[in-house]
Amino acid sequence: MLRPLHVYVHFPWCLEKCPYCDFVSYKTERTQIDHEGYADALVRELDARAPAFEGHELASIFFGGGTPSLWEPKALGRVIGAIRAAFPRERTAAGGVEITSESNPTSLDEARAASLVEAGVNRLSVGVQSLDDDRLKYLGRLHDATLAVRAVKAAIATGARVSADLIFGLPGQHAAIAAEDAGRLVDLGLDHLSAYALTIEQGTRFGDLARRGKLPLAEDDAICDAFLAIERALENRGLEHYEVSNYARPGQASRHNLGYWRGAPYLGLGTAAYGFLRLAEGGLRYRNAIEPARYVAGTKTLARGVPREGDGVTSTAEPLDRETLLRERLMLGLRLAEGLDLDEAARDLDIPLADAWSRPRRRAMELLVQSGGLVVAGARLAIPSARRLSTDGIAARLF
């Protein structure tokens, strides 16, 4: 039986570096990007990594960044074509391949959205972040609310599936306002919304300002209130809160991200991309070089085979044993409303059920059930909706 494989492609350029963003991205002008040359490098890497995805079927492709909507659609489409060609029809998911491209409102008008769909994209994710101009300025975004709405409408007009990203928990933002932003976006015709609380990461401009006490931040209670208000607003509109930060109409969940949360392998292509492959003894997580020039040059001499440090492209390659993979399944699977089946995870990872249900883990489950932090139904573990904001801490207690 073929194992589903998800492909992540990283596009490392933006028109501006947002002050909260800790992803690898480089500020540049569209005209300074070697669109075709970067596509060439990705195709070379794909060919070299081919032995790593034997025995898999293609389930999804996700273009992230960075700002993939800056990429010339013809070049992006050539990468889609190469990935599809690497998986013959009999190695393609029965439900079709979900192909997502992230985009920013500054680089997504009707023409660009239509070109991306023509290139093979069937799902567009728009980085709206807010529908308030003052909060967009606080977040360092280049667009205003009017342009954000125009971009969402342009994406919807293509007939593709459309999602938008929203950031809440901003200073001075009342819960009702956060919920209103979410509702306005969905009312445009979205079938999916990702709503993230603002997090302050080290190595970012916001991180530096916060460390020096010069960044206004929201209180924890206000963040919690906004989270709950958004949940109510979207559930009232028929969206399911299927993951801590994600909402979708029935059948419209992100299949690519579900693969991550369910522990599926994924092939990372491009500058700074992460990948995860299953091996006989466990798994391998790798990361590519984080500098575009080094990555592109490295693909020209990259030998075929499983990623390994020193191959010219791979910067790190970390072997993962089965118990580590099970802990990751718990951490990620419990983010989902459906939770995870511990027996199923153990069998998939070839871990004895007695080890998966070890005495310390059983005792931790009992205490969490008593405190209302966990529901156990047979082998399925899930976190009640009222405790969703404590997901990471609850999952860590089961390690």
C-alpha positions in Angstrom: 0.0 0.0 0.0 1.4 3.4 -1.0 1.9 6.0 1.8 0.6 9.5 1.1 3.4 12.1 0.6 3.0 15.9 0.9 5.4 18.2 -0.9 6.4 21.6 0.5 8.1 24.2 -1.8 9.7 27.2 -0.1 9.9 30.5 -2.0 12.3 32.7 0.0 11.5 36.3 -1.2 9.2 39.1 0.0 8.7 42.7 -0.8 9.1 43.5 2.9 10.1 41.5 6.0 7.3 41.6 8.5 8.5 42.4 12.0 6.8 39.4 13.6 7.9 36.8 11.0 10.6 34.3 11.8 10.4 32.3 8.6 13.4 32.5 6.2 12.6 35.2 3.8 14.6 38.0 2.1 13.4 41.4 1.1 13.8 42.1 -2.6 12.1 43.5 -5.7 10.2 41.3 -8.0 12.6 42.2 -10.9 15.6 41.0 -8.8 14.3 37.5 -8.5 15.7 34.9 -11.0 12.3 33.2 -11.5 13.3 30.6 -14.0 16.7 29.9 -12.3 15.0 29.1 -9.0 12.5 26.8 -10.7 15.5 25.1 -12.4 17.1 24.5 -9.0 13.9 23.0 -7.5 13.5 20.6 -10.5 17.1 19.5 -10.0 16.5 18.9 -6.3 13.3 17.0 -7.0 15.1 14.7 -9.3 17.9 14.1 -6.8 15.5 13.4 -4.0 13.5 10.8 -6.1 14.7 7.7 -4.2 13.4 9.2 -1.0 9.8 9.1 -2.1 9.6 5.6 -3.7 6.6 3.8 -2.4 4.6 7.0 -1.9 1.6 8.6 -3.6 1.4 12.4 -4.2 -1.3 13.9 -1.9 -0.6 17.6 -1.9 1.8 20.4 -2.9 2.1 23.6 -0.9 4.0 26.7 -2.0 5.0 28.7 1.1 7.4 31.4 1.9 8.2 34.2 1.6 5.6 35.3 -0.9 5.0 32.7 -3.7 2.6 35.1 -5.4 5.6 37.1 -6.4 6.9 34.2 -8.5 6.1 34.3 -12.1 3.2 31.8 -12.6 4.9 30.2 -15.6 7.9 29.2 -13.5 5.8 28.1 -10.6 3.7 26.0 -13.0 6.8 24.4 -14.3 7.6 23.2 -10.8 4.1 21.8 -10.4 4.5 20.0 -13.7 7.8 18.4 -12.6 6.4 17.2 -9.3 3.3 15.7 -11.0 5.5 14.0 -13.6 7.5 12.4 -10.8 4.4 10.6 -9.6 2.6 8.7 -12.4 -1.2 8.5 -12.2 -1.2 5.3 -10.2 0.9 7.1 -7.6 -1.5 10.1 -7.2 -4.1 10.3 -4.4 -7.5 9.1 -5.4 -9.2 12.4 -4.4 -6.8 14.4 -6.5 -3.8 16.6 -5.5 -4.4 19.7 -3.5 -2.1 22.4 -4.7 -1.9 25.5 -2.5 0.0 28.8 -3.1 0.3 31.4 -0.3 -0.1 35.0 -1.5 0.0 38.5 -0.2 -2.6 41.2 -1.2 0.2 43.3 -2.7 0.9 40.7 -5.3 -2.5 39.1 -5.9 -4.9 40.8 -8.3 -7.4 39.2 -10.6 -4.9 38.6 -13.4 -2.2 37.1 -11.0 -4.8 34.9 -9.3 -6.1 33.6 -12.6 -2.5 32.9 -13.8 -1.7 30.9 -10.7 -4.8 28.8 -11.2 -4.0 28.3 -14.9 -0.5 27.1 -13.8 -2.1 24.4 -11.7 -2.9 25.9 -8.3 -6.3 24.9 -7.0 -6.2 26.4 -3.6 -5.1 30.0 -2.8 -4.2 31.2 0.7 -4.3 35.0 1.2 -2.3 36.6 4.0 -4.8 39.2 5.1 -3.8 39.3 8.8 -6.3 42.2 9.6 -9.0 44.3 8.2 -8.0 47.4 10.2 -5.5 49.8 8.7 -3.9 50.8 12.0 -3.3 47.2 13.0 -1.9 46.4 9.5 0.6 49.2 10.0 1.5 47.8 13.5 2.1 44.5 11.8 4.3 46.1 9.2 2.1 45.0 6.3 2.3 46.8 2.9 -1.4 46.5 2.2 -4.5 48.2 3.6 -7.9 46.7 4.3 -9.3 47.6 1.0 -6.5 45.8 -0.9 -6.9 42.8 1.4 -10.6 42.5 0.5 -9.9 43.0 -3.2 -7.3 40.2 -3.1 -9.7 37.8 -1.4 -12.4 38.5 -3.9 -9.9 38.1 -6.8 -9.0 34.7 -5.4 -12.6 33.6 -5.0 -13.4 34.7 -8.6 -11.0 32.1 -10.0 -13.2 29.2 -8.6 -10.3 27.8 -6.6 -10.7 26.9 -3.0 -9.7 30.0 -0.9 -8.3 30.4 2.6 -7.2 33.5 4.5 -4.8 34.1 7.4 -5.8 36.4 10.3 -3.8 37.5 13.3 -5.6 38.3 16.6 -4.4 39.2 20.0 -3.1 42.6 19.0 -2.8 45.5 21.5 -6.0 47.4 22.0 -8.0 44.9 20.0 -11.3 44.0 21.7 -12.6 40.4 21.2 -15.6 41.7 19.3 -13.4 43.4 16.8 -11.3 40.3 16.2 -14.5 38.3 15.7 -15.9 40.9 13.4 -12.7 40.7 11.2 -13.1 36.9 11.0 -16.8 37.1 10.2 -16.3 39.8 7.5 -13.7 37.6 5.8 -15.8 34.5 5.8 -18.8 36.4 4.5 -16.8 37.3 1.4 -17.2 33.6 0.5 -14.2 31.9 2.1 -14.4 28.2 2.9 -11.3 28.2 5.2 -9.8 30.6 7.7 -6.6 30.4 9.8 -6.6 32.6 12.9 -3.4 32.9 14.8 -2.6 34.7 18.0 0.3 37.1 17.6 3.4 35.4 18.9 6.7 37.2 19.6 9.7 35.2 18.2 13.3 35.6 18.9 15.4 37.0 16.0 12.5 39.2 14.8 12.1 43.0 15.0 9.2 42.4 17.3 11.3 40.1 19.4 14.0 42.7 19.8 11.5 45.5 20.7 9.7 43.2 23.2 13.0 42.3 24.9 13.7 46.0 25.4 10.2 46.6 26.6 9.3 48.9 23.7 6.5 46.8 22.0 2.9 47.2 23.1 1.3 43.8 23.6 -2.1 42.4 24.4 -2.9 40.9 27.8 -3.3 37.1 28.0 -7.0 37.4 29.0 -7.7 39.6 26.0 -6.1 37.0 23.7 -8.2 34.3 25.2 -11.4 36.3 24.8 -10.5 37.0 21.2 -9.9 33.3 20.5 -13.3 32.3 22.0 -15.1 35.2 20.2 -13.6 34.1 16.8 -14.6 30.5 17.5 -18.2 31.5 18.2 -18.4 33.8 15.1 -17.1 31.2 12.7 -19.1 28.3 14.1 -22.2 30.4 13.8 -21.4 30.7 10.1 -21.1 26.9 9.7 -17.3 26.5 9.9 -15.8 23.7 11.9 -13.0 24.5 14.4 -11.0 21.4 13.2 -7.6 22.5 14.5 -6.5 24.9 17.2 -5.9 27.7 14.7 -8.0 26.6 11.7 -11.6 26.6 10.7 -13.2 25.2 7.6 -16.6 24.4 6.0 -17.3 20.6 5.9 -14.9 19.0 3.5 -12.7 22.1 3.1 -10.0 21.5 5.6 -6.4 21.9 4.4 -5.3 18.4 3.3 -1.7 19.4 3.2 -1.7 20.6 6.8 -3.7 17.6 8.0 -0.8 15.5 6.7 1.5 17.4 9.0 -0.8 17.0 12.0 -1.3 13.3 11.3 2.4 12.5 11.0 2.6 11.9 7.3 5.9 12.2 5.5 6.6 15.4 3.5 9.2 16.3 1.0 10.7 19.7 1.5 12.1 21.5 -1.6 13.8 24.8 -1.9 15.8 27.2 0.2 15.4 26.6 4.0 12.7 23.9 3.4 12.1 21.3 6.0 11.3 17.7 5.1 10.4 14.6 7.0 10.8 11.0 5.6 10.0 7.7 7.2 12.8 5.2 7.4 12.9 1.6 8.5 14.3 2.5 11.9 12.2 5.6 12.4 12.4 8.8 10.5 14.6 11.6 9.2 14.0 15.3 9.5 16.2 17.5 7.3 16.5 21.1 6.4 17.9 22.7 3.3 20.5 25.5 3.1 19.0 28.8 4.2 20.8 31.1 1.7 19.2 31.1 -1.8 22.5 31.4 -3.7 24.1 28.5 -1.8 20.9 26.4 -2.3 20.8 27.0 -6.0 24.5 26.3 -6.5 24.2 23.1 -4.4 21.5 21.6 -6.5 23.9 21.6 -9.5 26.0 18.9 -7.9 23.4 17.2 -5.7 23.7 13.4 -5.9 20.5 11.2 -6.0 19.5 9.7 -2.7 18.1 10.4 0.8 19.1 13.8 2.1 22.3 13.9 4.1 24.5 16.6 5.6 27.3 17.6 3.3 25.5 16.8 0.1 25.6 20.4 -0.9 22.0 21.3 -0.2 21.1 19.7 3.1 22.2 21.8 6.1 20.9 19.4 8.8 19.6 15.8 8.8 18.3 14.5 12.2 17.5 10.8 12.7 14.3 10.3 14.8 13.6 7.1 16.7 10.1 5.7 17.0 9.4 7.0 20.5 10.3 10.5 19.4 8.0 10.2 16.5 5.2 9.0 18.8 5.7 12.1 21.0 5.5 14.2 18.0 2.3 12.5 16.9 0.8 13.3 20.3 1.9 16.9 20.1 0.5 17.4 16.6 -2.4 15.1 16.7 -3.9 16.6 19.8 -4.1 20.0 18.0 -6.9 18.4 16.0 -10.5 18.4 17.2 -10.6 14.7 16.2 -7.5 14.0 18.4 -5.6 10.9 17.6 -6.0 7.1 17.9 -3.0 6.0 20.0 -3.3 2.4 19.0 -3.3 3.4 15.3 -0.3 5.6 15.8 1.7 2.9 17.6 0.9 0.3 14.9 2.0 2.8 12.1 5.3 3.4 14.0 5.8 -0.2 14.8 5.7 0.5 18.5 4.4 -2.2 20.9 1.0 -1.2 22.3 2.4 -1.8 25.8 5.0 0.8 25.3 2.6 3.3 23.8 0.3 2.8 26.8 3.1 2.8 29.3 2.3 3.2 33.0 3.5 6.8 33.3 1.5 7.8 30.2 -1.6 6.1 31.5 -1.3 7.9 34.8 -0.8 11.2 33.1 -4.0 10.5 31.0 -5.9 9.7 34.2 -4.9 13.0 35.8 -5.7 15.0 32.7 -9.1 13.3 32.4 -9.9 14.1 36.0 -8.9 17.8 35.5 -11.0 18.1 32.3 -8.0 18.5 30.0 -8.4 15.3 28.0 -11.1 12.9 26.8 -10.2 9.3 26.3 -12.7 7.1 24.3 -11.2 3.7 23.7 -7.8 4.4 22.0 -8.7 7.9 20.9 -7.4 10.9 22.8 -8.8 14.4 22.3 -8.6 17.7 24.0 -12.0 19.4 24.9 -12.7 22.6 23.0 -12.7 24.6 26.3 -9.1 23.6 26.8 -7.8 24.2 23.3 -5.5 27.1 24.3 -3.6 24.7 26.6 -3.0 22.1 23.9 0.8 22.2 23.9 1.0 21.9 27.7 -1.5 19.1 27.9 0.3 17.1 25.1 3.7 17.6 26.8 2.4 15.9 29.9 1.9 12.7 27.8 5.5 12.5 26.7 
